[in-house]
């Protein structure tokens, strides 16, 4: 059974560009993945795996335009590298 979205789409639709800019500016995660880059060709040669992704997350990446899978992979890699640099596993 699919989980219902908790997004208040009516509120989102009523927002002005200024409202959205203010939300983005106040987002503590804004810019976290600014340095993310697509995987290297060597990573492509290693192959791909299928992983479950929340539909809302997938829709958000797809709404950014072509290359959603590449941006998702870049965001995951950037997070992994940041964790490694911070001494994480």
C-alpha positions in Angstrom: 0.0 0.0 0.0 1.4 3.4 -1.0 1.9 5.9 1.6 -0.1 9.1 1.1 1.9 12.3 0.6 2.0 14.6 3.6 2.7 17.6 1.4 0.2 20.4 1.6 0.0 21.0 -2.2 -2.6 23.7 -1.9 -0.2 25.7 0.3 2.7 25.0 -2.2 0.6 26.2 -5.1 -0.3 29.4 -3.3 3.3 30.3 -2.6 4.9 33.2 -4.4 8.5 33.1 -5.7 9.5 35.3 -2.7 7.9 32.7 -0.3 9.9 29.9 -2.0 13.1 31.9 -1.9 12.6 32.6 1.8 12.1 28.8 2.5 15.1 27.9 0.5 17.3 30.5 2.2 16.1 29.2 5.6 16.8 25.5 4.7 19.8 24.2 6.8 20.5 21.7 4.1 20.7 24.3 1.3 23.9 23.9 -0.6 24.9 20.6 1.1 25.2 18.9 -2.3 26.5 21.9 -4.2 29.8 20.1 -4.8 28.2 16.9 -5.9 29.3 15.6 -9.3 28.2 12.7 -11.4 30.0 9.3 -11.0 33.1 8.8 -13.1 33.1 6.6 -16.2 35.0 4.0 -14.1 32.1 3.9 -11.7 29.7 3.3 -14.7 31.8 0.3 -15.7 31.3 -1.2 -12.2 27.5 -1.5 -13.0 24.4 -0.4 -11.3 22.1 -1.8 -8.6 18.5 -1.3 -7.9 17.6 0.4 -4.6 14.2 1.4 -3.3 13.6 5.2 -3.4 10.7 7.0 -1.8 8.4 8.2 -4.6 8.4 11.8 -3.3 12.2 11.9 -3.4 12.3 10.4 -6.9 9.6 12.9 -8.1 11.6 15.8 -6.7 14.8 14.7 -8.5 12.9 14.1 -11.7 11.2 17.6 -11.5 14.7 19.1 -11.7 15.0 17.9 -15.4 16.8 15.2 -17.3 19.6 13.4 -15.4 17.7 12.6 -12.2 19.4 9.3 -11.7 22.8 10.9 -12.2 22.0 13.6 -9.7 20.8 11.1 -7.1 24.0 9.1 -7.5 26.0 12.3 -7.1 24.1 13.3 -4.0 24.7 9.9 -2.4 28.4 9.9 -3.3 28.8 13.4 -1.9 27.1 12.3 1.3 29.3 9.3 1.5 32.5 11.3 0.9 31.4 13.9 3.5 30.8 11.1 6.1 34.2 9.6 5.3 35.9 13.0 5.7 34.2 13.4 9.0 35.5 10.1 10.2 32.3 8.2 9.7 32.1 4.6 8.5 
